[in-house]
Amino acid sequence: MTNQYVPNYLAQSILVTLFCCLPLGIVAIIKASEVNSRLASGDYEGAVKASKEAKKFCWWSFGAGIIFIAIYFVLVVIAAVFGQ
C-alpha cells in the first residue's frame, strides 16, 4: 500500500504562486513539499492528506488569480468608458 504514487503538486504550486496568488501559492508549496517527506518517513496517510491540501490551495490560488484578472479588466473598461 505504501508503494502507491502520491502526487505532490509542486510544479503546479510554483506556477500558481508566480502567476496567480502569492499567499495561497506559498501555502500550496509548503503542503506540496510535505508530501515527499511524509512518504519518506512512512506516513502514507499524512502524505495523501498533504497532497489533497496542496491541490486545494493550488485551485484556490488559481481561482483568486482569475477573479483578480476579471476585476482588473472590469476596472479598465470602466476607466476607458468614463475616463475620457
Contacts in CASP RR format, 6 or more apart in sequence:
PFRMAT RR
TARGET T0000
AUTHOR 0000-0000-0000
METHOD contacts of the structure
MODEL  1
MTNQYVPNYLAQSILVTLFCCLPLGIVAIIKASEVNSRLASGDYEGAVKA
SKEAKKFCWWSFGAGIIFIAIYFVLVVIAAVFGQ
1 44 0 8 1.000
2 39 0 8 1.000
2 42 0 8 1.000
2 44 0 8 1.000
4 44 0 8 1.000
6 35 0 8 1.000
6 39 0 8 1.000
6 44 0 8 1.000
6 47 0 8 1.000
6 48 0 8 1.000
6 51 0 8 1.000
7 35 0 8 1.000
7 51 0 8 1.000
7 55 0 8 1.000
8 32 0 8 1.000
8 33 0 8 1.000
8 35 0 8 1.000
8 36 0 8 1.000
8 51 0 8 1.000
8 54 0 8 1.000
9 28 0 8 1.000
9 31 0 8 1.000
9 32 0 8 1.000
9 35 0 8 1.000
9 51 0 8 1.000
9 54 0 8 1.000
9 55 0 8 1.000
9 58 0 8 1.000
10 29 0 8 1.000
10 32 0 8 1.000
10 33 0 8 1.000
10 35 0 8 1.000
10 54 0 8 1.000
12 28 0 8 1.000
12 32 0 8 1.000
12 55 0 8 1.000
12 58 0 8 1.000
13 25 0 8 1.000
13 28 0 8 1.000
13 29 0 8 1.000
13 31 0 8 1.000
13 32 0 8 1.000
13 54 0 8 1.000
13 57 0 8 1.000
13 58 0 8 1.000
14 29 0 8 1.000
16 24 0 8 1.000
16 25 0 8 1.000
16 28 0 8 1.000
16 58 0 8 1.000
16 61 0 8 1.000
16 62 0 8 1.000
17 25 0 8 1.000
17 26 0 8 1.000
17 28 0 8 1.000
17 29 0 8 1.000
17 61 0 8 1.000
19 65 0 8 1.000
20 61 0 8 1.000
20 62 0 8 1.000
20 63 0 8 1.000
20 64 0 8 1.000
20 65 0 8 1.000
20 66 0 8 1.000
20 68 0 8 1.000
21 60 0 8 1.000
21 61 0 8 1.000
21 62 0 8 1.000
21 63 0 8 1.000
21 64 0 8 1.000
21 65 0 8 1.000
21 68 0 8 1.000
24 57 0 8 1.000
24 60 0 8 1.000
24 61 0 8 1.000
24 64 0 8 1.000
25 57 0 8 1.000
25 58 0 8 1.000
25 61 0 8 1.000
27 57 0 8 1.000
28 54 0 8 1.000
28 57 0 8 1.000
28 58 0 8 1.000
28 61 0 8 1.000
31 50 0 8 1.000
31 51 0 8 1.000
31 53 0 8 1.000
31 54 0 8 1.000
31 57 0 8 1.000
32 50 0 8 1.000
32 51 0 8 1.000
32 54 0 8 1.000
34 47 0 8 1.000
34 50 0 8 1.000
34 54 0 8 1.000
35 47 0 8 1.000
35 50 0 8 1.000
35 51 0 8 1.000
35 54 0 8 1.000
36 47 0 8 1.000
38 44 0 8 1.000
38 46 0 8 1.000
38 47 0 8 1.000
38 50 0 8 1.000
39 47 0 8 1.000
END
